[in-house]
Amino acid sequence: MRPDVRRLMDAAADIESKGGATVYRFTPDSLRRALDAGWTPDELHTFLAEHSRTPVPQPLDYLVDDVARRHGRLRVGAANSYLRCEDEALLTQLIADRRAAPLRLRRLAPTVVVSDLSPDTLLTRLRDLGFAPAAESLEGALVTLRAEARRTPPRTPPEAAPDSPPPADDTLLAAAVRAIRAGDHAAGGTPAGAGAAARVPEAAGPPPRTPAVETLTTLQSAARAGAQVRIGYVASDGVAAHHVLSPVRVEAGFVTAFDHTADEIRTYPLHRITGAVTLRST
């Protein structure tokens, strides 16, 4: 059997047995399968007549016609919405209206048409055309399509980020005095309060660069131990420079310290500090 004939027979008949010759049986289910695949009754009759060595048995012709007569009596399609009206003339007027072409209306019955649009969109478009449609439920009761107002649950407002350094208190002032006295001692043994300027260690190489977590840890440790650190600080002009600090407080995104480079107490935002390294005491 030729491959093309075998494919057609497999679509329209069921194999009953195999051996020296393959036996096919035509059944209502097999013929329905062929019709589902797109064959027409005339094509089935033509195929049987062309490939049968004997006249096609009359019962098979009757079977094809009987299955074809019942095939497709139920139709399945897709539609997002329907429009029904007891006034057939009104539906005819709507379908004939050129402005209604975008609605893609298709008449299924004298009083029913369907559309690809969703029900709420169809309602809006029909009202724009000057009609007065109403929505209905599956039971035929009138309903109102109204979007429910949705409100977000109440949320706790976030705490405002500080835009200035924390105010000075007794602890900060005492720590600042200790840092100034430490700077005086660093000038070479000059007694505290003598007014000598602190000797700032010479800076060599580019400003320090350390990860943000390491920078924060270094500054906090220096504040607790009263140690000096060298930092890299990017000013508003974008230039990074060295600063030698004696940190006294690190909190709220700022470090407050005695800046030995500028010889005064300053507060620096942490996000502008490129890195920090602890200076060993000599």
Protein Blocks (a to p, Z undefined) as FASTA:
>chain_A
ZZklmmmmmmmpccfbdcjbccddddfklmmmmmmnopafklmmmmmmmmpcbdcdfklm
mmmmmmmmmgokaccdddfbdcddfblklmmmmmmpmklmmnopacfbfkbccdfbdfkl
mmmmmmmnopacddddfkopacdddddddddddddddddddfbdcdddfklmmmmmmmmm
mmmmmnnopaehklpacdddddedjdddddfklmmmmmmmmmmnopacddddddfkopac
ddddddfbdcehiacdddfklopacdddfklpgbdcddddZZ
